[in-house]
């Protein structure tokens, strides 16, 4: 066996690891039922989540608000009727209809500003969607972890029950003492308690996932193995890229939070142009009719406003906002890049730890061998329970590592959700 040859063992592990990392690819579900189950659940959450539905309406409302800020002011209509204080038969009426508007180029500039604002709103909505889908994905991973832990605990419970029955029989025949019987009973009680606690945690995770799905149930019943009914019983396939430098650049480019900050930065620079054009005069045109006693006069009204006070300091403020937006974008870019590399190295370390655990567990004695050793008197009761405890603890540690690994990969590839 290659386990006895260190060089061969390392070569096999390296080959396995290289095969596992064949190409840079995002976190994806495998072709089995579990992979499609996670995809299906994420699709349902995206459709039914109340927070996403509310945010869609809020985004639409904000876009309409941005658009309304570039509308023309309302036209004004006024009519004046005056009369002679001495002779009330002498009267005069005046009708004025006018429309004011900003300098024409200002509307085009504000239109470009609104396009950047709307792009930022769309990016923020995409970021919220990714956050919620990642939360749902992590809940699926938790459910898979707890479901596999439940299977392990059920198996452990069956073994503990058989062992307790075995010692009860041996106690009656005088082949065992009370201490050994009590040790078996305590083991059975502990495992039963762990199994119940784990099942409670499973049901709680299902409720959390149901809440993310807008309160719509993902399964008809919470009884029995409901996680199998929705397909969450095995981890999906998760790969890491060989060249993370390229993958990191693609992930950064797809980051909606950075896209939102970039659009806000562009909008802030466009606001400088809007503020500068605020010094252009406002215009007004209209129609005027003066109707005196039998001799009405018709004409046009033309005017303009001089922005002496209203635009004071706005250009400086816009420049400061633009610098602030640029610095926020640059800082977030550095943080996002650092976070991605941290997640990548964390996933690599977890992957290596998982590989080591698989090797160790493959070399450990299985439970059947331990039982035969106990029945044959090769080990005593204390040693048996210690070995069994170590065996199941190793299994639990492996599940925990696999859960951490899949969550790290899910967070790493969140921008590709």
DOTITOR-305449 format. One line per 4 residues: number of its first residue (from 1); for each residue x, y, z of C-alpha. Coordinates in nm, 4 decimals. Example, Ala and Ser with C-alpha at 12.3 -4.5 7.8 and 13.67 -1.06 7.14 Angstrom:
<torpas>
1	1.2300:-0.4500:0.7800 ~ 1.3670:-0.1060:0.7140
</torpas>
This chain:
<torpas>
1	0.0000:0.0000:0.0000 ~ 0.1131:0.3578:-0.0719 ~ 0.0535:0.4445:0.2954 ~ 0.3819:0.2706:0.3772
5	0.5770:0.4678:0.1176 ~ 0.6074:0.8383:0.2126 ~ 0.7228:0.9478:-0.1321 ~ 0.4459:0.7577:-0.3098
9	0.1896:0.8815:-0.0585 ~ 0.2884:1.2460:-0.1140 ~ 0.2845:1.1938:-0.4899 ~ -0.0659:1.0509:-0.4805
13	-0.1880:1.3330:-0.2572 ~ -0.0278:1.5919:-0.4845 ~ -0.1844:1.4299:-0.7908 ~ -0.5237:1.4232:-0.6243
17	-0.4884:1.7854:-0.5213 ~ -0.3811:1.8922:-0.8715 ~ -0.6713:1.7043:-1.0272 ~ -0.9063:1.8780:-0.7851
21	-0.7731:2.2173:-0.9007 ~ -0.7764:2.1597:-1.2743 ~ -0.9009:2.5024:-1.3723 ~ -1.0089:2.8340:-1.2306
25	-1.3813:2.8043:-1.1924 ~ -1.6438:2.9550:-0.9696 ~ -1.8318:2.7768:-0.6943 ~ -2.0762:2.5549:-0.8738
29	-2.3084:2.2706:-0.7988 ~ -2.2190:1.9236:-0.9135 ~ -2.4344:1.7193:-1.1436 ~ -2.5958:1.5278:-0.8591
33	-2.9345:1.6034:-0.7038 ~ -2.7803:1.8077:-0.4228 ~ -2.6212:2.0569:-0.6611 ~ -2.9458:2.1148:-0.8457
37	-3.1218:2.1410:-0.5083 ~ -2.9048:2.4341:-0.3982 ~ -2.9542:2.6012:-0.7365 ~ -3.3282:2.5503:-0.7083
41	-3.3382:2.6891:-0.3551 ~ -3.1364:2.9970:-0.4505 ~ -3.3694:3.0543:-0.7449 ~ -3.6722:3.0330:-0.5159
45	-3.5179:3.2706:-0.2631 ~ -3.4360:3.5216:-0.5362 ~ -3.8004:3.5125:-0.6483 ~ -3.9760:3.5043:-0.3107
49	-3.7536:3.7008:-0.0732 ~ -3.9500:3.9952:0.0699 ~ -3.6450:4.2146:0.1232 ~ -3.5462:4.1798:-0.2419
53	-3.9018:4.2555:-0.3520 ~ -3.9106:4.5658:-0.1325 ~ -3.5714:4.6799:-0.2576 ~ -3.6855:4.6437:-0.6197
57	-3.9700:4.8866:-0.5537 ~ -3.7444:5.1222:-0.3616 ~ -3.4916:5.1255:-0.6464 ~ -3.7655:5.2021:-0.9006
61	-3.8969:5.4834:-0.6805 ~ -3.5500:5.6334:-0.6389 ~ -3.4911:5.6237:-1.0165 ~ -3.8186:5.8050:-1.0744
65	-3.7181:6.0616:-0.8121 ~ -3.3838:6.1161:-0.9866 ~ -3.5634:6.1625:-1.3164 ~ -3.8120:6.4104:-1.1708
69	-3.5262:6.6310:-1.0515 ~ -3.4452:6.7060:-1.4153 ~ -3.7990:6.8058:-1.5150 ~ -3.9001:7.1537:-1.6228
73	-4.0552:7.3768:-1.3545 ~ -4.4304:7.4131:-1.3670 ~ -4.5618:7.6912:-1.5927 ~ -4.7230:7.9872:-1.4194
77	-5.0492:8.1569:-1.5091 ~ -5.1518:8.4854:-1.3511 ~ -5.4319:8.7328:-1.4144 ~ -5.4570:9.0826:-1.2730
81	-5.7757:9.2904:-1.2753 ~ -5.7438:9.6581:-1.1727 ~ -5.9933:9.9412:-1.1713 ~ -6.0018:10.3135:-1.1215
85	-6.0690:10.4093:-0.7609 ~ -6.2824:10.7061:-0.8679 ~ -6.4660:10.5527:-1.1620 ~ -6.5306:10.1829:-1.1273
89	-6.6446:10.1607:-1.4870 ~ -6.2832:10.2054:-1.5896 ~ -6.1057:9.8661:-1.5516 ~ -5.8050:9.6920:-1.6941
93	-5.7115:9.3209:-1.7069 ~ -5.3747:9.1552:-1.7599 ~ -5.3069:8.7846:-1.8323 ~ -4.9527:8.6436:-1.8105
97	-4.8551:8.2845:-1.8996 ~ -4.4856:8.2038:-1.8528 ~ -4.2462:7.9103:-1.8437 ~ -3.9080:7.9236:-1.6724
101	-3.6232:7.6796:-1.7395 ~ -3.2550:7.6335:-1.6772 ~ -2.9895:7.6817:-1.9386 ~ -3.0444:7.3985:-2.1965
105	-2.7008:7.2374:-2.1532 ~ -2.7745:7.1867:-1.7828 ~ -3.0512:6.9344:-1.8583 ~ -2.8141:6.7193:-2.0641
109	-2.5527:6.7292:-1.7881 ~ -2.8074:6.6346:-1.5208 ~ -2.9283:6.3515:-1.7453 ~ -2.5768:6.2048:-1.7499
113	-2.5560:6.2519:-1.3734 ~ -2.8792:6.0561:-1.3268 ~ -2.7512:5.7717:-1.5446 ~ -2.4559:5.7275:-1.3081
117	-2.6858:5.7492:-1.0058 ~ -2.9174:5.4868:-1.1531 ~ -2.6206:5.2623:-1.2311 ~ -2.5172:5.2886:-0.8666
121	-2.8713:5.1966:-0.7574 ~ -2.8686:4.8890:-0.9830 ~ -2.5286:4.7842:-0.8456 ~ -2.6494:4.8284:-0.4862
125	-2.9541:4.6145:-0.5653 ~ -2.7236:4.3472:-0.7138 ~ -2.5076:4.3591:-0.3994 ~ -2.8123:4.3073:-0.1767
129	-2.9214:4.0162:-0.3954 ~ -2.5791:3.8547:-0.3614 ~ -2.5779:3.9016:0.0166 ~ -2.9167:3.7323:0.0528
133	-2.8290:3.4488:-0.1851 ~ -2.5000:3.3947:-0.0005 ~ -2.6926:3.3815:0.3263 ~ -2.9226:3.1193:0.1746
137	-2.6238:2.9266:0.0379 ~ -2.4554:2.9216:0.3787 ~ -2.7796:2.7990:0.5348 ~ -2.7846:2.5166:0.2793
141	-2.4265:2.4292:0.3757 ~ -2.5249:2.4336:0.7441 ~ -2.8170:2.2028:0.6707 ~ -2.5915:1.9638:0.4782
145	-2.3418:1.9650:0.7664 ~ -2.6093:1.9042:1.0282 ~ -2.7806:1.6374:0.8160 ~ -2.4567:1.4436:0.7820
149	-2.3944:1.4949:1.1518 ~ -2.7445:1.3568:1.2159 ~ -2.6654:1.0467:1.0143 ~ -2.3452:1.0033:1.2124
153	-2.5284:1.0489:1.5426 ~ -2.8034:0.8071:1.4384 ~ -2.5380:0.5497:1.3536 ~ -2.3616:0.6200:1.6811
157	-2.6932:0.5905:1.8678 ~ -2.7638:0.2508:1.7133 ~ -2.4189:0.1295:1.8128 ~ -2.4563:0.2698:2.1638
161	-2.7966:0.1024:2.1991 ~ -2.6552:-0.2344:2.0912 ~ -2.3634:-0.1926:2.3278 ~ -2.5932:-0.1026:2.6177
165	-2.8080:-0.4099:2.5451 ~ -2.4935:-0.6198:2.5199 ~ -2.3727:-0.5122:2.8654 ~ -2.7181:-0.5640:3.0154
169	-2.7085:-0.9238:2.8974 ~ -2.3522:-0.9752:3.0196 ~ -2.4431:-0.8242:3.3574 ~ -2.7283:-1.0727:3.3962
173	-2.4947:-1.3623:3.3168 ~ -2.2254:-1.2237:3.5445 ~ -1.9748:-1.1559:3.2648 ~ -1.9720:-0.7798:3.3170
177	-1.9749:-0.5426:3.6116 ~ -2.2092:-0.2557:3.6939 ~ -1.9486:0.0092:3.6079 ~ -1.9216:-0.1147:3.2492
181	-2.3013:-0.1309:3.2184 ~ -2.3372:0.2235:3.3547 ~ -2.0673:0.3501:3.1188 ~ -2.2634:0.2085:2.8255
185	-2.5850:0.3679:2.9530 ~ -2.4212:0.7087:2.9903 ~ -2.2791:0.6825:2.6395 ~ -2.6276:0.6007:2.5067
189	-2.7825:0.8931:2.6950 ~ -2.5177:1.1377:2.5734 ~ -2.5545:1.0314:2.2121 ~ -2.9355:1.0491:2.2328
193	-2.9104:1.4025:2.3711 ~ -2.6674:1.5085:2.0984 ~ -2.8959:1.3630:1.8311 ~ -3.1979:1.5517:1.9657
197	-3.0037:1.8772:1.9903 ~ -2.8731:1.8338:1.6370 ~ -3.2216:1.7711:1.5017 ~ -3.3469:2.0880:1.6733
201	-3.0653:2.2830:1.5061 ~ -3.1614:2.1281:1.1716 ~ -3.5234:2.2347:1.2072 ~ -3.4175:2.5853:1.3082
205	-3.2023:2.6142:0.9953 ~ -3.4993:2.5051:0.7857 ~ -3.7093:2.7822:0.9422 ~ -3.4383:3.0385:0.8691
209	-3.4213:2.9238:0.5080 ~ -3.8012:2.9338:0.4846 ~ -3.7985:3.2931:0.6103 ~ -3.5470:3.3871:0.3406
213	-3.7851:3.2253:0.0914 ~ -4.0536:3.4755:0.1855 ~ -4.2158:3.2391:0.4345 ~ -4.3000:2.9859:0.1634
217	-4.2174:2.6293:0.2720 ~ -3.9452:2.4362:0.0922 ~ -4.0851:2.1015:0.2046 ~ -4.4282:1.9795:0.3026
221	-4.3230:1.8423:0.6400 ~ -4.0493:1.8849:0.8989 ~ -4.0805:1.5242:1.0093 ~ -3.8334:1.2481:0.9328
225	-3.5428:1.3306:0.7023 ~ -3.6894:1.6440:0.5398 ~ -3.3393:1.7535:0.4325 ~ -3.3340:1.4570:0.1966
229	-3.6687:1.5697:0.0528 ~ -3.5130:1.9016:-0.0539 ~ -3.1869:1.7345:-0.1580 ~ -2.9557:1.8830:0.1039
233	-2.7634:1.5806:0.2243 ~ -2.4261:1.6034:0.0455 ~ -2.1838:1.8882:-0.0136 ~ -2.1701:2.0204:-0.3711
237	-1.8490:2.0224:-0.5687 ~ -1.6267:2.3223:-0.4918 ~ -1.3033:2.3962:-0.6764 ~ -1.0262:2.6475:-0.6312
241	-0.8369:2.8003:-0.9249 ~ -0.4760:2.7201:-0.9944 ~ -0.4046:3.0855:-1.0804 ~ -0.5960:3.2973:-0.8332
245	-0.4376:3.6191:-0.9600 ~ -0.6532:3.6096:-1.2725 ~ -0.9585:3.4868:-1.0832 ~ -0.9164:3.7671:-0.8286
249	-0.9196:4.0298:-1.1035 ~ -1.2381:3.8809:-1.2480 ~ -1.4020:3.8703:-0.9057 ~ -1.3070:4.2316:-0.8383
253	-1.4485:4.3369:-1.1752 ~ -1.7757:4.1588:-1.0927 ~ -1.8086:4.3064:-0.7419 ~ -2.1361:4.5070:-0.7369
257	-2.0313:4.7014:-0.4267 ~ -1.7262:4.8315:-0.6117 ~ -1.9414:4.8979:-0.9172 ~ -2.1762:5.1063:-0.7025
261	-1.8864:5.3046:-0.5564 ~ -1.7405:5.3552:-0.9035 ~ -2.0753:5.4852:-1.0320 ~ -2.1072:5.7120:-0.7290
265	-1.7607:5.8456:-0.8025 ~ -1.8580:5.9155:-1.1636 ~ -2.1785:6.0812:-1.0456 ~ -1.9831:6.2989:-0.8033
269	-1.7557:6.4173:-1.0845 ~ -2.0602:6.4855:-1.3011 ~ -2.2059:6.6874:-1.0132 ~ -1.9055:6.9211:-1.0393
273	-2.0081:6.9997:-1.3962 ~ -2.3685:7.0529:-1.2865 ~ -2.2555:7.2932:-1.0134 ~ -2.0359:7.4869:-1.2544
277	-2.3240:7.5296:-1.4955 ~ -2.5316:7.6527:-1.2052 ~ -2.3711:7.9924:-1.2689 ~ -2.5482:8.0107:-1.6069
281	-2.8599:8.2308:-1.6014 ~ -3.2060:8.0833:-1.5758 ~ -3.4430:8.1725:-1.8591 ~ -3.8119:8.2560:-1.8794
285	-4.0466:8.3003:-2.1764 ~ -4.4162:8.3620:-2.1852 ~ -4.7244:8.5332:-2.3266 ~ -4.8790:8.8519:-2.1960
289	-5.2179:9.0050:-2.2760 ~ -5.3178:9.3473:-2.1482 ~ -5.6889:9.4072:-2.1943 ~ -5.7906:9.7619:-2.1158
293	-6.1203:9.9238:-2.2119 ~ -6.1491:9.8165:-2.5731 ~ -5.7819:9.8195:-2.6677 ~ -5.6187:9.4779:-2.5773
297	-5.2460:9.4440:-2.6179 ~ -5.0681:9.1101:-2.6863 ~ -4.6994:9.0348:-2.6463 ~ -4.4272:8.8044:-2.5250
301	-4.2429:8.7925:-2.1949 ~ -3.8702:8.7216:-2.1892 ~ -3.6577:8.7226:-1.8759 ~ -3.3644:8.5689:-1.7011
305	-3.2354:8.5217:-1.3482 ~ -2.8790:8.5913:-1.2403 ~ -2.7428:8.3258:-0.9962 ~ -2.5546:8.5604:-0.7664
309	-2.6258:8.3881:-0.4327 ~ -2.7871:8.0463:-0.4862 ~ -2.4857:7.8676:-0.6374 ~ -2.2267:8.0122:-0.4021
313	-1.9931:7.7408:-0.2659 ~ -2.1605:7.4544:-0.4552 ~ -1.8655:7.3920:-0.6871 ~ -1.6230:7.3561:-0.3953
317	-1.8658:7.1269:-0.2175 ~ -1.9039:6.9131:-0.5306 ~ -1.5254:6.8802:-0.5662 ~ -1.4950:6.7713:-0.2034
321	-1.7704:6.5105:-0.2543 ~ -1.5930:6.3807:-0.5649 ~ -1.2664:6.3371:-0.3738 ~ -1.4535:6.1613:-0.0937
325	-1.6170:5.9228:-0.3430 ~ -1.2799:5.8476:-0.5073 ~ -1.1137:5.7714:-0.1743 ~ -1.4025:5.5473:-0.0673
329	-1.3765:5.3533:-0.3939 ~ -0.9993:5.3126:-0.3623 ~ -1.0247:5.2016:0.0012 ~ -1.3010:4.9514:-0.0738
333	-1.0992:4.8155:-0.3670 ~ -0.8019:4.7462:-0.1391 ~ -1.0232:4.5850:0.1253 ~ -1.2084:4.3690:-0.1287
337	-0.8821:4.2453:-0.2823 ~ -0.7370:4.1668:0.0608 ~ -1.0541:3.9825:0.1642 ~ -1.0513:3.7672:-0.1486
341	-0.6885:3.6637:-0.0947 ~ -0.7599:3.5863:0.2716 ~ -1.0547:3.3672:0.1744 ~ -0.8460:3.1923:-0.0896
345	-0.5625:3.1108:0.1523 ~ -0.8151:3.0047:0.4171 ~ -0.9802:2.7681:0.1693 ~ -0.6405:2.6265:0.0681
349	-0.5494:2.5577:0.4318 ~ -0.8879:2.3979:0.5000 ~ -0.8534:2.1845:0.1889 ~ -0.5181:2.0523:0.3028
353	-0.6555:1.9823:0.6510 ~ -0.9464:1.7883:0.4968 ~ -0.7041:1.5828:0.2904 ~ -0.5010:1.4995:0.6021
357	-0.8142:1.3957:0.7923 ~ -0.9198:1.1641:0.5100 ~ -0.5807:0.9964:0.5207 ~ -0.5898:0.9529:0.8987
361	-0.9450:0.8200:0.9021 ~ -0.8594:0.5751:0.6272 ~ -0.5837:0.4319:0.8487 ~ -0.7957:0.4186:1.1661
365	-0.9578:0.1004:1.2876 ~ -1.3276:0.0893:1.2094 ~ -1.5941:0.0279:1.4739 ~ -1.6430:-0.3388:1.3828
369	-1.2757:-0.4091:1.4580 ~ -1.3069:-0.2236:1.7894 ~ -1.6129:-0.4284:1.8830 ~ -1.4385:-0.7535:1.8010
373	-1.1361:-0.6437:2.0040 ~ -1.3625:-0.5637:2.3001 ~ -1.5520:-0.8909:2.2789 ~ -1.2268:-1.0833:2.2438
377	-1.0793:-0.9167:2.5498 ~ -0.7996:-0.7436:2.3564 ~ -0.9032:-0.4038:2.4955 ~ -1.0976:-0.3107:2.8063
381	-1.4191:-0.1087:2.8252 ~ -1.2479:0.2214:2.8994 ~ -1.0133:0.1862:2.6036 ~ -1.3056:0.0943:2.3807
385	-1.5064:0.4043:2.4693 ~ -1.1997:0.6237:2.4333 ~ -1.1348:0.4824:2.0848 ~ -1.5001:0.5203:1.9863
389	-1.5073:0.8770:2.1146 ~ -1.1917:0.9617:1.9208 ~ -1.3337:0.8033:1.6070 ~ -1.6588:0.9998:1.6133
393	-1.4805:1.3182:1.7187 ~ -1.2554:1.2855:1.4155 ~ -1.5621:1.2403:1.1960 ~ -1.7222:1.5509:1.3518
397	-1.4024:1.7513:1.3038 ~ -1.3922:1.6499:0.9391 ~ -1.7520:1.7631:0.8905 ~ -1.6701:2.0947:1.0540
401	-1.3690:2.1438:0.8271 ~ -1.5735:2.0593:0.5186 ~ -1.8413:2.3058:0.6268 ~ -1.5844:2.5807:0.6800
405	-1.4234:2.5042:0.3452 ~ -1.7481:2.5196:0.1473 ~ -1.8491:2.8419:0.3221 ~ -1.5103:2.9962:0.2454
409	-1.5452:2.8990:-0.1214 ~ -1.9030:3.0314:-0.1293 ~ -1.7885:3.3660:0.0116 ~ -1.4933:3.3686:-0.2256
413	-1.7192:3.3334:-0.5297 ~ -2.0086:3.5453:-0.4008 ~ -1.9632:3.7958:-0.6848 ~ -2.0476:3.5214:-0.9345
417	-2.3813:3.4356:-0.7782
</torpas>
